[in-house]
Amino acid sequence: MIPVRHLTILGSTGSIGVNTLDVVARHPDRFRVVALTADKSAKKILEQCRRFQPRYAVLLDEASAEWLKTEVRAAGLATEVLSGVESLEKVASLADVDTVMAAIVGAAGIRPTFAAARAGKQVLLANKETMVMAGRIFMDVVKENGATLLPIDSEHNAIFQSLPQHFKGDLGAVGVRRILLTASGGPFRQLPLSSLEHVTPGQACAHPNWVMGQKISVDSATMMNKGLEVIEAHWLFEAAPEQIQVVIHPQSIIHSMVEYVDGSVLAQLGNPDMRTPIAHALGFPERIETGVTPLDMFKVARLDFEAPDFKRFPCLRLAYQALATGGSAPAILNAANEVAVESFLKCQMPFTAIPAMIEEVMQAVGRKDIATLNDVLAADGLAREAAHEWLTCLA
Ligand SMILES: NC(=O)c1ccc[n+]([C@@H]2O[C@H](COP(=O)([O-])OP(=O)(O)OC[C@H]3O[C@@H](n4cnc5c(N)ncnc54)[C@H](OP(=O)(O)O)[C@@H]3O)[C@@H](O)[C@H]2O)c1
């Protein structure tokens, strides 16, 4: 008999959350949804409650949760509706949940993701910001509590698939020389540099290969997303920064590669569809159906590669810099980036101001040592204050 997995899906109304539920719905014999969560998307989560009948639905926003409570009752559902961060932590650590999809966007995901790791769950990690802000502390919590981590980011999932199954965190011991982290280069890879100042949020969110949430789409356009992924790869695979090479690969067919000392390069390929890494992690170690269109090599025909251009993508340089600086620097980078992206999406500042703001905030706040999650959250708070001050000066 197939063992049934009991799931909490943090961020169920987002791009990763919806793709997760799509895979789950294809395997009713394998998965039970115990809890779904979102911030304010009450109508969307109500539909998900009707379909998946979870025991809990959590909305961060209290007013949205009140509306949902009424609707859930009217629909005759047994789902208990909760609100607030503590409730997100509660459903991430329920005794009868074994697997938690961590797919809240941004720093907001850090507390529930930590709660899942502290409770020893199998954590399917989409929320890369947890790793960027608090990589060392998070990895320690995972180890101390017997939690397991499976990467959802397509690149990290590809690297995980290209490493030997007995890999335990020592790349040298399994003969790995380098990780080749692929990046599409986003929508502005070939745009004249002088035009970058005038790009709109709509253009930045129109990724050539992937359909994703707004924040990660802008991060892909600045290549901050790749920078965050370099930091994530550093902690997940214990790779030194110089062992992580970003490779621009515009077709997004190779999702990343691992280079071995004998000259072999192992890669994972597929059509760009997040249901593949999600299903890989949900079914691990088995392979399960996803509905993803099989890769047609004759249609793909060619695969291109180029080196990243730090002049075009200063955010990538800033991320490498934050990783080298260590301590609170990656948390500051992440917080400044979140404020900058939100402001750009609201048309409060131009696209090219995103790296400028991040660099100034990193300088203004300065690095501190990090020992606890509270230290991380304090650095995040200081960086947000500095970023908002920067915005006030811009206005
Ligand atoms: N999308 C992708 O293809 C992709 C690929 C790789 C990695 N990732 C990573 O996966 C994570 C999710 O990305 P996404 O694209 O799925 O984001 P998204 O579409 O924006 O969805 C974000 C989810 O988080 C919830 N949320 C937002 N703010 C919250 C808060 N303050 N507290 C609690 N919940 C909150 C949202 O609820 P509402 O609907 O109520 O706003 C939604 O359910 C990110 O860390 C991203 O970097 C995404």
The ligand as a Gaussian input file, in Angstrom:
#p B3LYP/6-31G(d) Opt

LIG

0 1
 N        6.697000      30.857000      -8.533000
 C        7.701000      30.084000      -8.845000
 O        7.740000      29.504000      -9.921000
 C        8.837000      29.887000      -7.870000
 C        9.947000      29.135000      -8.261000
 C       10.959000      28.909000      -7.343000
 C       10.874000      29.421000      -6.058000
 N        9.802000      30.182000      -5.711000
 C        9.749000      30.736000      -4.350000
 O        8.536000      30.284000      -3.753000
 C        8.019000      31.275000      -2.864000
 C        6.600000      31.607000      -3.299000
 O        6.644000      32.195000      -4.576000
 P        5.330000      32.399000      -5.466000
 O        5.808000      32.840000      -6.801000
 O        4.450000      31.199000      -5.346000
 O        4.665000      33.643000      -4.714000
 P        3.186000      34.234000      -4.878000
 O        2.539000      33.714000      -6.105000
 O        3.296000      35.692000      -4.693000
 O        2.402000      33.581000      -3.616000
 C        2.803000      33.871000      -2.317000
 C        1.956000      33.136000      -1.310000
 O        2.357000      33.589000       0.006000
 C        1.224000      34.204000       0.662000
 N        1.705000      35.358000       1.419000
 C        2.148000      36.555000       0.925000
 N        2.521000      37.361000       1.932000
 C        2.306000      36.676000       3.073000
 C        2.478000      36.991000       4.445000
 N        2.948000      38.180000       4.839000
 N        2.163000      36.042000       5.360000
 C        1.676000      34.841000       4.980000
 N        1.472000      34.486000       3.685000
 C        1.790000      35.396000       2.754000
 C        0.296000      34.626000      -0.469000
 O       -1.030000      34.806000      -0.002000
 P       -2.052000      35.823000      -0.771000
 O       -2.501000      35.070000      -2.004000
 O       -3.128000      36.074000       0.197000
 O       -1.259000      37.046000      -1.120000
 C        0.466000      33.437000      -1.409000
 O       -0.263000      32.336000      -0.940000
 C        8.996000      32.467000      -2.964000
 O        9.901000      32.402000      -1.918000
 C        9.700000      32.254000      -4.300000
 O       10.997000      32.808000      -4.318000
 C        8.795000      30.405000      -6.578000

